[in-house]
Amino acid sequence: MTDEQKTIAFVVYPGLTPLDLVGPLQVLAALAQIDPTYRTVVVGAAKDTLDTDTPLRIAPSHTFDEVPSPFAVLVPGGAVPTLRAMADERLLAWLRTAAASAALLTSVCTGSLVLGAAGLLEGKRATTHWMFRDLLPGVGATPVAERWVADGRVITAAGVSAGIDLALHLVERLAGRQVATNVQFAIEYDPEPPQGALDWANQPYGDLKPLREHTLREGLAGNPALRDKLLAHT
């Protein structure tokens, strides 16, 4: 690392959703290749390999102690393990320390709830996965039903694949529209899903309600105070 480099730190913890991490990491790693004033690192409490919510396992490149003052932070989300991470004091302490000097605090999916648990969303407009968006007031944020939301230095993305959109926005913000377009071409990001665009007026909440209830029950079982705080606004 040179003195001029700006470090973009991607946070990992056990049980995260890989695409929340890898999607934006691929985009911002491309920025670092184009513009060497940026570098990307993956940070965790230790360098041990961690489980995710898929068979894929992930190992951070650096520990929290090795990256105390990043330029930008990105927190990925997940389901039950992410709610448990909201009570991980080592993770929350690092986020607070990093936030003291970071120019950008970002998240994907329920990673915004972790930022909120660290006290970093107070008074901010934010988003998360649509199934959990109504929990954001419990961490002091104003929920917004958008793909990604920028409120000053805090930028949050909705569920999973929205992290790629957030990352491309970050590239444009940091390096300009042409660089962002070049990165988009490099990763051939031009979504045309076989099922077409999502019909947000008819989202399958009823079908997925048991998943939400399981996630909240299991993820917050060891932290009833946090559970009550989150659910008080729903």
Sequence and secondary structure as in RCSB ss.txt:
>XXXX:A:sequence
MTDEQKTIAFVVYPGLTPLDLVGPLQVLAALAQIDPTYRTVVVGAAKDTLDTDTPLRIAPSHTFDEVPSPFAVLV
PGGAVPTLRAMADERLLAWLRTAAASAALLTSVCTGSLVLGAAGLLEGKRATTHWMFRDLLPGVGATPVAERWVA
DGRVITAAGVSAGIDLALHLVERLAGRQVATNVQFAIEYDPEPPQGALDWANQPYGDLKPLREHTLREGLAGNPA
LRDKLLAHT
>XXXX:A:secstr
  TT EEEEEE  TTB HHHHHHHHHHHHHHHHH TTEEEEEEESSSS EEBSSS EE  SEEGGG SS SEEEE
   SHHHHHHTT HHHHHHHHHHHTT SEEEEETTHHHHHHHTT  TT EE   TTTGGGGGGGT EE  SSEEE
ETTEEEE STTHHHHHHHHHHHHHH HHHHHHHHHHTT     TT S  GGG  HHHHHHHHHHHHHHHTTT HH
HHHHHHTT 
